[in-house]
């Protein structure tokens, strides 16, 4: 899971200070689990796999919603057709 810096990060690698500019991948071995969690929650870094999964789930939800809406619309149209007065039905036919 690639983690991308959204802001400039300054990390310690032993005694060495490492700078990671925005847009660059953060090496997985440079972050402790707690630091990674806190940086993700604050929005300082982005988990590209999670972002892609959220986008995919959102697209799927829209597709499912559209299908449900179309099915409901068709049920209403069918119900309206079944309660039309007989005279209107004969005029059309």
N, C-alpha and C positions, 0 to 999 in steps of 0.2 A: 504494500500500500504506500504509494509515493506521497510524501508530505511536502507541500510547497509553501515556502515562506511568503506571507503577504506583507510583511513589514521586515525591516532589517533586524536580524537576530544576531546577538553576540553570545556565543557559547564558549564554555571552557572545555578543552580537550587536554586533560591533565593540567599542566601549568600554562599551556598555550591557549591564547584567545583566538577563536575562529569567528569570522564574520560571514554571515550568509545573507546576501542581498535579496530583496523581494523578487519573486519569480523563480528563484533557484530551489532545487530540491534539497531538503534537509536530510543529511545522512541518518539513516535509522539508528545507527549505533551511537550517535551523539546525544540522543535524548533519552532520559529516564522515562518510565511509563507515566509517572506523575507529571513531569514537565510536558510531555506530549499531550496528555489529557487537558491540562490547564491552558496550553497554547491553542489547542483546538477549540475549547470552550470560549476563549477570549476572542477568537477570530484572527489571531496573529499568524496562524498557519491553516492550510486547507488540506484535507485528505481527499485527493482527487478521485479515488475509488468510491468513497462514500458520496461525494458530490454527484458522480455519474449515476450511482444507484438511486439516489433521491430523484434525479431528473427522469430516469427511466420509470420509476414508480409513479411519478406525477403524470407522465405521458400515458401510462397504462390506466390510471384512474380517470383521466379525461376520456379515453376511448370507452371505458366501461360505462361511465356516466352518459356519454352520448348514445350508446346502445340502449341503456335503460330508459332514457328520455324518449327515444324513437319508439320503443316498445309501448311505453305509456301513452304516447301520442296516438299510436295506432289503435290501442284499446279504446281510447276516448272516441276516435273517429268511428270505430265499429259500433260502439254503444250508441252514438248519435244516429248512425244509419239505421239501427234496429228500432229506434223509437220515432222515426219520421212518420208523419201521418200517412195513411194509405193513399190518399188523394195525391200527395206529392210524389209518391213512389210511382203511381200510374202515369203521371204527367211525364216523368223522366223516361219511363220505359216505353 
